[in-house]
Amino acid sequence: MAESFWLSDAQWDRLRPLLPNKPRGVPRVDDRRVISGIVVALQSGGRWIDVPAAYGPRKTLYNRFVRWSAT
């Protein structure tokens, strides 16, 4: 298996202020983990099924990608 991708501290520090910060009632899955998973999915050609479970639920990754890309 290839090495996992994780956002560096510098990348995360630049992205964090750009993310929405509205609680939706359910505790959020870690945004840094989700964004790293989205990057992996996009690197694999948008195949959400190829994202390892270490990045969280695939449905969460997909839903956040769709929601964030619509804004």
C-alpha positions in Angstrom: 0.0 0.0 0.0 1.2 3.5 -0.8 2.2 5.9 1.9 -0.7 7.9 3.4 -1.2 11.5 2.6 -1.7 14.0 5.4 -1.8 17.8 5.3 1.3 19.3 6.8 1.0 21.8 9.7 1.8 24.7 7.4 -0.9 23.6 4.9 -3.4 23.1 7.6 -2.7 26.5 9.2 -3.4 28.1 5.8 -6.7 26.2 5.2 -8.2 26.2 8.6 -9.4 29.9 8.6 -11.2 29.3 5.2 -13.4 26.5 6.5 -17.0 27.0 7.6 -17.3 26.9 11.4 -21.1 26.3 12.0 -22.0 23.5 14.3 -24.7 21.3 12.8 -25.7 19.4 16.0 -23.6 16.3 15.4 -19.9 16.4 16.5 -17.8 16.9 13.3 -15.3 14.5 12.0 -11.8 16.1 12.1 -11.6 18.6 9.2 -7.9 18.0 8.7 -8.5 14.2 8.3 -11.4 14.8 6.0 -9.5 17.2 3.7 -6.6 14.8 3.5 -9.0 12.0 2.5 -10.6 14.3 -0.2 -7.1 14.9 -1.6 -6.5 11.1 -1.7 -9.9 10.6 -3.5 -9.1 13.3 -6.1 -5.6 11.8 -6.7 -7.2 8.5 -7.4 -9.5 10.0 -10.0 -12.4 10.8 -7.8 -12.9 7.2 -6.7 -14.3 7.5 -3.2 -14.2 3.7 -2.7 -10.3 3.8 -3.0 -9.9 6.1 0.1 -8.6 4.1 3.1 -10.7 4.0 6.2 -8.0 5.9 8.1 -9.5 9.1 6.6 -13.0 8.5 8.0 -16.3 7.5 6.5 -16.3 7.8 2.7 -19.8 9.2 2.8 -18.6 12.0 5.1 -15.7 12.8 2.7 -18.0 12.9 -0.3 -20.7 15.0 1.5 -18.1 17.5 2.7 -16.5 17.7 -0.8 -19.9 18.4 -2.4 -20.9 20.9 0.3 -17.6 22.8 0.3 -17.3 22.8 -3.5 -20.8 24.4 -3.9 -19.8 27.5 -1.9 
